[in-house]
Amino acid sequence: MANKKFLYLSLIFTASILLVLLLSFVPKHRSGIESPKASSLRQDTVYQTPPILAIPLPEKLSFAGEDVPLHYFDVSESLDRELHINTFWHSQTVLLLKRAKRYFPIIEPILRKNSIPDDFKYLAVAESGLTQAVSPSKAVGFWQLLESTAKEYGLEVNQVVDERYHIEKSTEVACHYLRKAYEKYGTWTMAAASYNFGQNGIARQIDRQDSNSYYDMVLGEETERYVFRILALKVIFENPQKYGFYLKDSDLYFPLEYTEVSVDTSISNIASFARNYGTNYKMIKLLNPWLRENYLHATPNKTYQIKILKQRLRENTHTSDGNGQ
């Protein structure tokens, strides 16, 4: 019995050796490409992904001329969160930098005219990503205006014309709102917070918490992150290369040049109107997103300025030489 068992084990061992020898002659990759040997990969070498480093915080920072108290751990950690999110959200931040080249030249002079600090252009970036966004609460446009707020400040809002989509006019409304908030709360930081939380909501929290400093208040996660996101965008936009964003001028979206046509009567067909001015329906809608239909019912005693893209500007010649010239 013991001899039979020994013979059986010997046969199994011999078969195993033969199988190993056979497999050693079988090609490991039919493609002919050899995979790297495990022994050639060092444990301390990054094989597929680059090293991920923590983003350093600025030593000093201000918003609209008001110092940010980064020496408070909760303040620095809040900025740290938003700075990391916006730095490593590469696709989104690259697009924001591209759009800013087109739209900041529209927003900045309106802020200056209304004596609103330049830093508030980053509020528009935080609100809408510089797109004609519509929020779940039906806030609309670059500055995310509610219909009631827009009408309160004199904008026309209906199914045919919605001036919340009008960049210049909506920026004017945002300026008036922010000026009113600043006069009420005494700081631009609180004015920015009220843009998200609402002026009545901020007023209630000031009474409840006996504080009028944004950095000392509990305002719910969205508003508590809101100003810090604006600050993070400011930090990145002011020195994008420091945070890994290397964009040439030719990478950016060039400002659109246009002429304006004054209209004080209704337009029955915007496509026909466009052809009469050497353009098309799509370009009219792109430059005048406040036109919500394919016609215009003009309000009596009101003149509308319709932008017409300059001839041949649609052709992407701004990037052809690689330097944006």
Beta strands, then each sheet from edge to edge (+ up, - down):
strand 1: 62-63
strand 2: 66-67
strand 3: 258-263
strand 4: 304-309
sheet 1: 1+ 2-
sheet 2: 3+ 4-
end
